[in-house]
Amino acid sequence: MGWYMVKSGLNDNPHVSHFRLAIHQGLALLLIVSILWTILTVNEDKNAISKNHSSILRISYASLILLSLQITLGAFVAGLKAGFSYINFPFMGDSFFPPAIVIKLEPYFYNGVMLQFTHRWLAFVVFFSFLWILKISRSYQETQKYARILIIVGITQVLLGITTLMLYVPLALGVIHQFIAIILLMLLIKIIHILKHPMTPAAAKM
């Protein structure tokens, strides 16, 4: 997939396809998630008693889907270099929404401005889902610690995203922004694994 992505840029327009970039990134993240889930499963407490965590599990799955969508949008924005189109926040130029002429200029998935706009505000939807997990986790002691960490890292990610945008997308900050997205993904996987494979009180203190 890496070669297939690079191949898309070996032409008169030397830029890789943002679709192939997103797929390449998605496969890398799937590999990370698979390794993490395997490690957690190997180390899980075999004596744990199964509990009903259906409500918070549903929210955690929804949050995972939203975060995955947000990360994919981030790959689209990076692939189209859409972060350079509007660098002020919360407005895009002089208005909250992109100009109508820009919206109509290209189809949505090729329209860097619209993708940047979506990526901006989906971030807050994702963060709201983290807050929802934290609120419900008060009834589930096993996940409280990780839910709090999720909020702290989520706030850091939102602030870093805004800073990266307003500083005209420095490469170093862009890389850190992507790295923190991976940490958020891993935290959600950890929360989901705990809910599906609860720890005994003794194991939870370790």
N, C-alpha and C positions, 0 to 999 in steps of 0.2 A: 504494500500500500504506500510505503514511503517513496518507492521508485515511481509508482503510478502518479503520485502527487507531483514529484519533481518533473516528470515527463510533461505534465500539462504546462510547464513554464518554458519548455525548450522550443520556443517559436519566436515570431517577430515581436510578441508582447511578453517579455520575460517575467511574468508573474504567475505563480501557481494558482490553480483553481481553488477558490475558497471552500467549495464543496468537498474537494479531495483533502484539503487541509483539515477540515472539520472531521472527516471520517478517520484520517490518520491520527488526529488527536484523540478522538473517541475510542479508537482501538487501544491506544496507549493507556488511557484512563481505565478502560475495561480490564486491561492486564493488571494495573495497580490494584483495582478493586478485587479482582480474583485472588491475587496474592495475599492481600490483607484479609479477606474472608477466610482463606485457607489457614493462615496463621492463627486467626481468632478461633477457628473451629478446632484446630489441633490443641489449643490451650484452654478450651472451654471446660467448665466445671461439669463433669459427667453426673454428679450427684444432685444437680439443681432440680427443683420442682417446677414443672411447667405452670405458667400463670397466664391469665387472660389479659393481654395488653392490646386488644384489637383496636381500641380507639386511638391510642398514641401511635400504634404501628401504621394505621391508615394515614395519619398526618405526616409521619416520617417518610412514608413512601411518596406521598404527594410532594413533600419538600424535596425529596431526591429527584423526582421527575422535573420539578421546576429548576432546581440547581443544574441538572444535566442540560436542560434547554438553554439556560443562561450561559453555561460554558460553551455550548455549541454556537450561540449567537456571538460570543466573544471571539471564537475562531473565524466566523464570518466577517466580523468587524476588522479583525487583524488582517485577514486575507485580502480584503478590499481596501485596506488602509483607511478605513472610514473614521478612525479616531482623529484624523487631521481635518475633517470637514468642518466641525464646530467644536471649539475648545472652551466655550464659556458654559457656566452651569448656574442655575437650572434651565436657563433659556438656551435656545438655539438661534444665535444671532440676536435679533431684537424681539423675538416672540417665543412662546413656550413650545409651540408646534413648528415643525419645519415649514418653510414656504410652500404653498400649494403647487407651484411650478416644479419644485424639486421632488415633491411626492409623486407627481405624474410623470416625471422624467424617465424613470426606468421601472421595470417590474420589481416587486417587493424584495425578492431574494437576491437581486442584483443592485438594489438601491442602498448604497452605503449609508446615506443620511438616515433613512428610515430604520435600517438595522441598528445604527448607533442609538437612535431615539428609543427603540424597543429595549436595547441592552441597558440603557440608562435606568429605565423605570421598572423593568422586570426585576432589577436588583433589589428594589424595595419590596416587591411582592415576595421574593425569595426570603428576604430578611424578616418579613412579617410571618412567614411560615416557621422560621426559627423561633420567633417570639411565642408562637402558638405551641410549639414543642416544649419550650421552657415552662409555659403556663401549665400545661397538662402534666409535665414531668414532676410537678410537686407531689403527685400521688404515686410516683414511681421512683423510689429512692435510688435504684440502680442507675438511672439515667440522668439524675440531677446534675452531677458534676460535669458530664459531657455536654449537657444542654447549656450550661453556663459558659463553658469554653466556646461552644458554637456561637453564642451571642457575641462574646468578646472578639472572636476571630471574624465574625460577620461584620461587626462595626468597623474593624480595621480594614476589611476588604472594600466596604463601601467608600470609606474615606480615602483609601488609596486609589480606588478607581477614579474618583472625582479629581484628586490631586494629579494623577497621571494625565488625565484629559486636559486639565487647565495648564499643565506645564508642557503641553504639546507632545505628549507621549514619548518621554525618554525611554530608551530601550531597557535600562536597568529596572525602572519602575514597572514597565510592562511585564518583564519576566517575573518579578516579585508578585505582581498581581495574579499572574497565572499560577504561580506556586501556591499562593494562599487559597486559590480556588480548589486546588488538589487537596489541601489540608481540610477545607470545609467538606469536600466529598468524603474523605476518610473518616471524619468525625461523624457524619451521618451514617456511614456504613457501620461504624462502631456502635452507635445508638441502636440501629436496627438489629444488629447481631445480639446485643444485650437483651433486647426485648423478645427476640425469638429463642434465645438460649439464656434464660435468667441464671444469675449466680446465687449460690447459697450465701447467707450472711457472712460466713467465715471467709469465703473467697472474695466477696465484695470489698472487704477491708484491706486486702492485700494490694 
